[in-house]
Every structure is written in C-alpha cells, then in structure tokens.
Amino acid sequence: MKSLLSRLTLLTLFSLPALASAADTGGNVLRFNADQLQSAARSGFPMEHALLEGFASLTLSDPQVRIPKPGERLNLQMNYDIALAGGDRLENGNVVVSSGLRYDPGTRGLHLVDPVLEHVGTGAAGRGLPGGSREALQNLIREYANTRPLYRLSDDDLAQVPGTLGTDAVSIADGEVIITLPPASAR
C-alpha cells in the first residue's frame, strides 16, 4: 500500500509541470477565427469615400474575411463601385487585400496593418477613373486600416487581458488570429 501511495505521489509530481504549461498555453491566448471576424467586418460596410472633389464616389461593400492555412496574413475581399455624383456607374469590381493585424487600444479593436492590394478585378470595360482606380482603392483601404477596426474586442475579451497588450501581441497562424496575453504576473 505504501509503495502504491509513493508511486502515485511521484506520478503526480512529475505530471504537474506538464499540466501547468498546458494550462498556461490555453489560458494566455485569445483566438479568433475567420467567421468571428466576418461577422464583425460586415458592420463597418458599406464604406463610401468622395473622389475628385465630390465629382465621384468610391464605395466598398460585402467584405469576405479569409485566414489562409498556412499563412501569417488574412485576406479581405470586397466589392467596389465607382459612380459619378449623378449616379452613373463608372466602374465596379472586386478587390483582394492581404494584411496583418494590430491592436489599437483607442478603438479596442484589431485593425489592418500593412495592407497590400493583391488583386483588382474590374468590370469597367474601358471606363473608370482617369489614371485608374487602383490608387483610389489603396488610399481608401489605408484610411480603413487607420480609422476602423476589422474586429472590436468585447468586454469579455478585454476582461481576460491582465494589463496592456504589446505591439507584438497579435499574430496570425494556422487559420486563426491569436492574441498573446501578458503573463499572469503582470496582473
């Protein structure tokens, strides 16, 4: 009996570090998938921007969020429409943007960081903005990245953060957005 008790005690002692590190790994990160980001992204669209001093407008709509596996950036596909002030359509199509994410404490949100316009598909058939629409699209996407979060952290999410999130707290891996929380000692 004493031998069995000794073996159980030793087994418990050797198991504790493995259990503790597994608990730390699961408890020190927040994870978000593309569906969660997708739901939040819809609330920020459509997004409209005046062009040519109000002579035309550029509208982005219908965002589709994808997080490729493997990959360290997400993809955001959107439809765009460029119309004259009178309503005549100049150009329409879709864009694909790849981007990292950053946390902004001012908006309590995850914002695009270093967005790259990967693809512009157009149905303009020779019409469109003088000089092309790519620059106008890139400018609007930069504005979106700076001013609007793709995803806003909830009060429940933020309650799990023991202090301040660092600049390197947000990463993208294995089809998920991962926010690494500060160690519990920072509480």
Secondary structure in CASP SS format (residue, H / E / C, confidence):
PFRMAT SS
TARGET T0000
AUTHOR 0000-0000-0000
METHOD secondary structure of the structure
MODEL  1
M C 1.00
K H 1.00
S H 1.00
L H 1.00
L H 1.00
S H 1.00
R H 1.00
L H 1.00
T H 1.00
L H 1.00
L H 1.00
T H 1.00
L H 1.00
F H 1.00
S H 1.00
L H 1.00
P H 1.00
A H 1.00
L H 1.00
A H 1.00
S H 1.00
A H 1.00
A H 1.00
D H 1.00
T H 1.00
G H 1.00
G H 1.00
N C 1.00
V E 1.00
L E 1.00
R E 1.00
F E 1.00
N C 1.00
A H 1.00
D H 1.00
Q H 1.00
L H 1.00
Q H 1.00
S H 1.00
A H 1.00
A H 1.00
R H 1.00
S C 1.00
G C 1.00
F C 1.00
P C 1.00
M E 1.00
E E 1.00
H E 1.00
A E 1.00
L E 1.00
L H 1.00
E H 1.00
G H 1.00
F C 1.00
A E 1.00
S E 1.00
L E 1.00
T E 1.00
L E 1.00
S E 1.00
D E 1.00
P E 1.00
Q E 1.00
V E 1.00
R E 1.00
I C 1.00
P C 1.00
K C 1.00
P C 1.00
G C 1.00
E C 1.00
R C 1.00
L E 1.00
N E 1.00
L E 1.00
Q E 1.00
M E 1.00
N E 1.00
Y E 1.00
D E 1.00
I E 1.00
A E 1.00
L E 1.00
A C 1.00
G C 1.00
G C 1.00
D C 1.00
R E 1.00
L E 1.00
E E 1.00
N E 1.00
G E 1.00
N E 1.00
V E 1.00
V E 1.00
V E 1.00
S E 1.00
S E 1.00
G E 1.00
L E 1.00
R E 1.00
Y E 1.00
D E 1.00
P C 1.00
G C 1.00
T C 1.00
R C 1.00
G E 1.00
L E 1.00
H E 1.00
L E 1.00
V E 1.00
D E 1.00
P E 1.00
V E 1.00
L E 1.00
E E 1.00
H E 1.00
V E 1.00
G E 1.00
T E 1.00
G C 1.00
A C 1.00
A C 1.00
G C 1.00
R C 1.00
G C 1.00
L C 1.00
P C 1.00
G C 1.00
G C 1.00
S C 1.00
R H 1.00
E H 1.00
A H 1.00
L H 1.00
Q H 1.00
N H 1.00
L H 1.00
I H 1.00
R H 1.00
E H 1.00
Y H 1.00
A H 1.00
N H 1.00
T H 1.00
R C 1.00
P C 1.00
L C 1.00
Y E 1.00
R E 1.00
L C 1.00
S C 1.00
D H 1.00
D H 1.00
D H 1.00
L H 1.00
A H 1.00
Q C 1.00
V C 1.00
P C 1.00
G C 1.00
T C 1.00
L C 1.00
G C 1.00
T C 1.00
D C 1.00
A C 1.00
V E 1.00
S E 1.00
I E 1.00
A E 1.00
D C 1.00
G C 1.00
E E 1.00
V E 1.00
I E 1.00
I E 1.00
T E 1.00
L C 1.00
P C 1.00
P C 1.00
A H 1.00
S H 1.00
A H 1.00
R C 1.00
END
